Amino acid sequence: DTNPTASTRLAKNVDPHPPSCNITAAKHPSSSWTFNKTLSNLIRKNILRFLDPERDISILKGTLKPGDIIHYVFDRQSTTNISENLYRLLPTASPLKNQYHKRCAIVGNSGILLNSSCGPEIDSHDFVIRCNLAPVEEYSQDVGLRTNLVTMNPSVVQRAFQDLISEEWKDRFLQRLRDLSGSVLWIPAFMAKGGEERVEWALRLILVHTVDVRTAFPSLRLLHAVRGYWLTNNVHIKRPTTGLLMYTMATRFCEEIHLYGFWPFPLDPQGRPVKYHYYDTLKYEYTSSSSPHTMPLEFRTLSTLHRQGALRLHTGSCD
Ligand code: CTP
């Protein structure tokens, strides 16, 4: 069903073409907020018409075997094989099976988190989702420590862990994984070509050192299904970001969803500079036209949903 009437009702309030793309158009969401359970239930129901996050969060062991050929989601001409290691680390049941949480936090990686003191508030949620193995220890006051699910794009192995070139980087990577103890490590291994070796190195380390993480590899249909849901709501997203993917999936197993660290703009509402990531020196050029993402459009969509009470965006200090 690609044209649910209930979805289009929500779409009326989501303006994909605001009059100005100026960053000042992104207002600081107000602090008075009440949860709109009816809308949240409606969104969950409509998302379920496109994907089932319980199933699409990961390919399961029974569905593939080592040596099977996979076409990359965004590079259909290119293929990869299911390695022995990847097969061993496929879950046998959905990591989200029978999960239902009252309050979930999704932590994006924007520098808006710095000096927010949001750490304890984030950690108070029943389920905390983080993105791209972002560091927590050194920033715990602002971002918290609790992690129930964390994503890892293959590029993270290169960007944050120097392609594991030395024993020191391997140790750092292993330490980051060990800190996750028992959480879900969600690896989009089949999205774009180029990350095959990096995924393989990471998986080998997990197996050799018997790291206690529950690996998950998103289904091949997830990205298109998520894009389809938002398109039907008139939100034309080129390639959903990790943050939007997490929100879309979290609607399935969370009642109230709180977003922190979502601010894809170089200035805060008071005009002060904001780092692209809270933990590194990556610059905003990265989100420019060459990027496959449309983060400001996603942000405006999330802001609308915040105003409607479907989710809560936290962009200020938690003091
Ligand atoms: N995010 C944001 N504002 C920023 C940086 C990140 O709103 N300045 C949100 C986005 O939703 C993003 C999530 O936080 O998806 C995690 O950040 P990052 O690791 O940079 O996300 P990716 O989407 O994986 O980006 P990339 O494709 O560049 O790896």
Residues whose N, C-alpha, C, O or C-beta is under 5 A from the ligand:
A	BS01	CTP	G108 N109 S110 G111 C131 N132 N153 T241 T242 G243 L244 G261 F262 W263 P264 F265 K275 Y276
